[in-house]
Amino acid sequence: MDNATVPLIPPSPGNTLPPLPNYTLSPLPPLVSPIPDAYLALALPIIAYWGLSLFFHLIDSYDLFPAYRLHTPAEVLKRNHVSRWEVFRDVVLQQVIQTAVGLVLSWTDEDAAVGKEDYDITVWAQRIRMAQSAIPPLLGMLGLDAQRLATNMTGSAPNFAGALTGGQYPWLTQTFTQNGVEMSAPAFAQWEILAAKGIYWVGIQAMQFIVAILIVDTWQYFWHRAMHMNKWLYTTFHSRHHRLYVPYAYGALYNHPFEGFLLDTLGAGLAYLATGMSIRQSMWFFTLSTIKTVDDHCGYALPFDPLQHLTSNNAGYHDVHHQSWGIKTNFSQPFFTFWDRLLGTMWKGGDVSLRYERARNAAQKLVDLESEKEAGKRSAVTQSHAEESKIADVRPYQDEVPRNLSPQLHRRVKPSVPSGKAEKQALASREQVLDDRQGGGVGVLIEEMQEEEREREAQGWLRRSPRKGTGSSRSRAGSGASSLTALRDRVNESLVGSCVTGQGKD
């Protein structure tokens, strides 16, 4: 871009507004020379993604904050149905697609220019001056005489008096030269310029960020919810992301490539274009969105992590969505939860600590069982190693289902669910887990049901109560039992299908 100068625009006769200044446009120098800003805006989110992921991976590897972990190392190893290598590969693929789309957009953007800032600030100062004309009528509606008030304050607060009279500042003037002739024109009060700068440098940019966040949250909520409500969309695309029952940081963008493009790349690009952000604003926005997404999947509830406290949509909130009993709740991402609240899709089951404890116990038992079988060959598992990730089966329970878990054994097993709306949420979530046959959904539910059965037996929950419930309570219990029985039947059908499939492969 060549330098371009726009001359000063003098006031027209009878116009009491200060004139707009001239300005010269010149190319905006890169923030980090010699890298163009457009390329830096594409690189920063990727750098932030892997930098923050590495931070959490080191915390995992050295077990630095075990008290704040949402899941144990055993759960990461045993509950996830995808290897770390596959996660890494798919994330890199999505980032390649994201970069390619960003490059195309950057080629269509106009070159960024600098030099018009003072002109734009003056435009806002003019708007502030014009807005003051509404003050006298408003005061008159309240029974106040604006002119009298201004007269009384002229000596002590002249600028305030000028505002009361509707923006009249006859003592503020400036001189300029136009075509070799010196001319005089009205000038702005200092407070008008300061207010205009605040609007231009802070107010407008803050509004752009807020609107962009609302666009991303809205776009992702409704597409994310659609991915769960439509069985074909879920099994074809979104089920891949939910093979991470125990999320970790760099699995945040583990998606089907089409889903990654639709939800993340296209949603962020739409927010950028709709709000008219500059290329440097987009650096902040895209990088912040990436950091927030990684933090929501980090697997930690760190008390010193500011992103965990800015909004209620944090790692703990989103982790519920990755569990088999909460998969059809907590759809909001990545910033706020207002859509979940407004549309009733927030998890209603209350405290989830018992459910998390049950999952920890089940995973640890699997690890202990393997340790006993391989005694002397290797130490107890504390983390998922790279070697294991490369050879890991995406369906680690495939062999255990036909060998240890028969349909007859589980006919009396019913998943534990809370009552009311939470019951429907948990049942619908577990039904969806069964839909993901390729991801080993039946194995997930059978493992959970086994652990629930053992826990109830240990605490004597299976004993019948001597008291008889009322008719309404028996009716509700019957309704709940019917729903649970339907889910149990689907588990058994899926289990039989898995066994037959496994035998056929052998």
N, C-alpha and C positions, 0 to 999 in steps of 0.2 A: 504494500500500500504506500502510495506517495503522500507526502504532506499536503493537507488541504486546509485553507483558511476561510472561515465564514466571518464577514465583517460585522461590526456592531450594528444593532438595529435601533435607530433613534426612536424616541417616543413620538407618536402622532399628535397633532394639535388637540388639546383638550384632554389628553391622556395623562393622568397623574401618577402612573406606575413608573418606577425606575426602569431604564432600558435594559435589554439583554446584551451581555458583552459578546465580543467576537471570540472565536476560538480557532485553534489550529489542530487538526487531527494528524496523528503520526502513529506508526505501527507500535504496538505494545511489545516492549522487549521481553524475552522469555524469563520466567521466574528463576529457572536454573539453566543458565547458558551452557551448552548450545542446544539443549533439549527443548523443542517447541512445547508450549503449554498444553496443546491438544494431546500430545503423546504422554506428557507427564500426568495429565488427568486420567489416562488409561492405566498408567503404571502404578500410581499411588495406591489404588484399592487392592491391587494384587500384592504389592509389598506389604500393606497393612494386614492383609489376610494371612499371609504366611508368617509374617513377623509375630502377630498375636497368637497364631496357632502354635508356633514354636515355643512361645512363652508358656502356654498351657501344657504343651507336650513335655517340657522340662519339669513342670510341676508334677505331672503324672509320673514321669520316669523316676524322679527322686522322692515322690510321695511327700511333698513339702507341706501340704495343708490337708491332711486326711480328715480332720474334723469338719471341713467344709465341702467334702465331696458329696455329690448327689448319689453316686454309685461307686461300688468297690471295683478294684482291678479285676476281680474274678468275674464280675458282671460284664465288664467290657469284653473280656475274652469269650465268655460262654453265652451271653444273651444276644449278641449281635450276629446277624445272618449275612454278613458281608465282610470280606477281608479288608485290612487297612490299605493294601495295595490297590484294590479295586476302587476304594474311596478316593485315594490320591489320583488315580488315573482319570476318573470321571470329573473330579474337580478341575484338574488341569484342562480337560476337554472343554468344560463350560467356560473357563476363563479365556481360552483361545477364541471361542465363539463370541464371547463378550467383547474381547479386544477387536475382533474383526468388525463387529457392528459399530463399535465406537470409532474405528478408523473411517468407515463409510460416512458416519454423521459428521466427523471433523472435516471431511473434504467438502461437505455441503455448507458448512458454517462460513460466515464472513470472517475475514481476518480481524482479530481484536485490535482496537485502536484506543489511544489515550489522548486527552487534551480537551475533552468536552465537559469535564466534571464541573468546572465553575459555571458554565452555561446552564447545566441541568440544575445546579443548586439555586441559581438565580431564578429559574422557572418556578421552583418550589417557593422561593421567597415571594415572588409575585402572587402565587396562589394564597399564601398566608396573608399578604396585604389585602387581597380581594375578600378573603373570608372575614376580615375585621369589619367589613361594611354591614355585617349582620348583627354586630354587637348593639348599636343603638336601638333597633327595633325590639331585640330580645329584652333589653333592660326596660324599654317602655311597656312591654307586656307585664313586667313585674312592678310597674308603677314607679320606676326610677327615671330621673332626668339625666341622660348620659352627658349632655352638654354642660349642665351645671356641675356634675361630678368632675368632668374634665377640667373645667375652669378652676375648680378648687385645688386640683392636683398638678396644675401646669408647672408651678415653681418647684415642688418637691419631687415629682415623678413625671417628667415630661413625656417619656416614652409610653407610660401607662395611660397618660391623658390622651396621647395620640391614638392609642388603640380604642379608647372609649368613644372617641369621636368618629370611629369608623375607618381608622387607618389614615388619618390626616397628620402629616409630619412636615409642615411648611418650612421648618428651620433646617431640615436635612436635605442638602443639595450636593451635586457633584458636577464637575466639568469634564468635557471630553472634546476631542477634535474630530470633526466629520468633514471630509473633503477640504481640508486646510482651514476650516472655520471652527473656532472655539465655541462650544455650545454648553448650556447649563441644563441639568435635568434633575428630577427628584432622586433621592438616595434612600437606601434601606436603613432601618434601625439595626443596631448590632444584634439585638435579640432575634430579629427576623432572620438574619443570616445564620445565627447559631441554630435556630429551630429548623431551618431549611437543611443545614448540614446534618443535623440529627436524623431528619426524615430520609435524606438521600443515602447516608452512609450506614445507618442502623435500621431505621424503620422499614424501608423498602426491602432490604436484604433479609431482615428477620421475617417479614411477611412471605417472601419467596420461599424461605426454608420451611416455614410452617405449612404453607400450601403444598409444597412438594412432599412433605411428610404425610399430609392427609391423602394426597393422591396415591403415594406408594402403599400406605396402610389400606386404603380402600381397594386398590387394584389387587393387592396380594390376598386380602381377606376373602373377597368374593371368588377369585380364581382358586385359592386354596380350599375354600369350602366346597366349591364345585368339584374339585378333584376327589373329595371324600364322599360327596353325595351321589355322584355318578359312578356306578361300578366299573364301567369300561374305562373311564378316565383314571380311576384309582389303580386298577390292575395293570393297565397299559403303561402309565407314566408314574404316578405318585407313589405307588407301593415301593418303588426302589428306594426312595428316601427313608421310608419307614422300616427298612431292614436294619436300620440303626436304632434299636430299642434303647440303647445306652449311647446317647449322642456324645461326641467329643469335638473339640474346636475345629479341626480342619475338615470335619464331615459336614460343616454347615451348608456348603454348596454341593453336597453329594446328591445329585438329582439326575433324572433322565434328561438328556440334552435338550429335548423339546420343552420340557417343563422349565428348565433353567432359563432358556431363552424367553419363554412366555412370562413367567412370574418375575424373574429378577432383572434380566437385561431390558426387556421391553417396558416393564413397569418403571424402572429408574429412568430410562430414556424419555418416556412420556412425561414424567414429572419435570425433567430438565427442560424439555421443549415448551411445555405448557406454562411454566413460570418465567420463562425468559431469562434464566440464569446466565451469567457470564461464564466463560471457560474456567476462571479461577474459583468462582463460587461452586462450580460443579466438582472441582477437586475436593473441596471440603465435604460437599453433600455425599458424593459417591463413596469417599473414604469413610465417613461417619457411618453410612448405611452398612458398609462392609464390616466395620469393627463391631457394630451392634449385632449383626447377624452371627458373627463368630462368637461373641460373648454370650448370646442366647443359647448356643449349643456347647458351651465350654464344659459343662458338667460340674460346675462349682458354684456355690453361693457364698462368694467371698465378701465379708463385711466391708472391706476397704475398696471394693470395686465400685466406682461411682455409677457405672451403667446399670448396676443391679438395683440402684435406689432412685434413679431419675424417673422411671416409670415402673408400673407393676408388671410390665411385660419383660420378664427377665429369664434367666436360665431355669429357675425353679418352675416358673409358669409354663414355659414352652416344653420343659421336660415331661410334664404331665401328658402333653399331647403325643409324646413318643411312646407312651406306655400302652399296653394292649387294652386296658380298661378306660383310657382317656383319649383314644385316638380320634374320636369324633367330637372332641371339645377343644377349647382354647386354640381357635384357628388364627387369631390375630397375630400379625408379625409385620415388620420387626419392631415398631416403636411403641404403639399404645394399644390398649385393650377395649376401646370404646365400642367397636363393632360387636365384640363378644358380649359385652354388657347389654347393648341395645337389642340384639337379636337372640339373646338367651342361649348362646352356645358356650358360655363359660362353665367350667367344671363345677358341679354342685355337690360333689360327694364329701366335702369337708376335708378333714385331716387325712393325709395320705401316708403318714409315717408307717403305719402297720403294713400297708401294701408294699412300700419300699423295703421294709425289713424282711418281708416274706421273699421278695425277689433276691435280696442279698443272700439269704439262707440257702435258697435253691441253687444259686450259682456257685456258692462256696462248696456245697455238697458235691456238685459235679467236679469241681477242681480237686477236692479231697479224694474223690473216687479215682480220678486219673492219677493222682499222686501215689495212691496205694498200689495201683497197677504197675506203675513205673518206678517203684521204690528203688532207690540206688542209682537210677539212670539219670535223673534230673531233679533239680530242687523244686520246691513248691512254687506255683505260678504267682507272680506279683504284677505282671503286666503282659501285654501282647507284643511279642517280638517281631521284628521285620521278617525273619525266616518263617515264622508261623503264619504271618499274614499272606505270604506269597503262595503257600500251599493249602491254606485253609479252605474248607468246603463252605460254600455260601449257605448250605443247609446242614449245619452241624448235628441236627437231631434226626436226620433222615434214617440213620442206622438204628438209633435207639427206639424209635417209634414202633416198628414191627417186632423188635426183639423183646422189649420190656413192657410195652403198653398195649394191652388188648382191649377191644371194645367192651368185652364182658366185664373187665376190671373197672371200667369207668362209667358203667351205666348208672351208678348211684352217686357219681361225683357231680356236684353243681357248683359253678363259680360263685364266690361270695360277692354280692353287690349290695350297695346301700339302697334304701327305699326311696320312693318318690321319683323326681325327675332324674336323680343320679342313677337310679336303677336302669332307666331307659338309655341314659348316656353310656353306661358301662356295657350293657347288653349290645347296643348298636356298635360300640367300639370293637367288642370281641367278635361280633359277626363280621366286621370288616377285616379283622385279622385273618379270619378263615378264608376270605376271598383271595388272599395272597398265597396261593398254593406253591408257587415257585419259591417264595421266600420262606417256606416252612412254617406257615401260620398255625397249622394244627399242632405242631410240636411245641410252639410257644404256649398255647392254651393248656395243653395236657400237662406241661411242666408246672404251670401255675396252679392248675386244679389239684395236682398231686400234693403240692406244698400246702394248699389250703385244707385239703383233707387231713393231712398229717397234723396240722395245727389245730383243727377242730377236735380231732380225736384226742390230742394231748390235753386239751383244756376241757374235755367232756361236753363239747357243744352238741354232740350228736345224740345225747340222751333226751328223751321226750320229757316235756314239761307236764307235771300232774294237773296243771290248771287248764281249763278249756277257755279258748278265746271267744269273743263275742262274734256274732254273725258277720258284722262288717269286717272285723279283723280276719276271720276265716276266709271271707271273700277276697280280701286284698292278698292274703297269703296264697290263695289258690291261683289268682291272676299272676302273681310273681312266679309261682312254681311252674305255671304253664309256659311262661317266657323262658325260664331257666331250662325247662325240659326241651324246648325247641332248640335252644342253643346247644344243649348236651347232645341232642340227636345229630345236629350238624357236625359237631366234633367227631362223633362216632362214624358218621358217613365219610367225613374227610379222612379219618384214621384208616378205615377199611380201604378207601381209595389209595392211600399212601402205601398200605401194605401190599395191595395188588400190584401197584406200579413198581414197588421195590422188588417183588418176586419176579415180575416180568423182565426187569432189567438183569436180574441174576441169571 
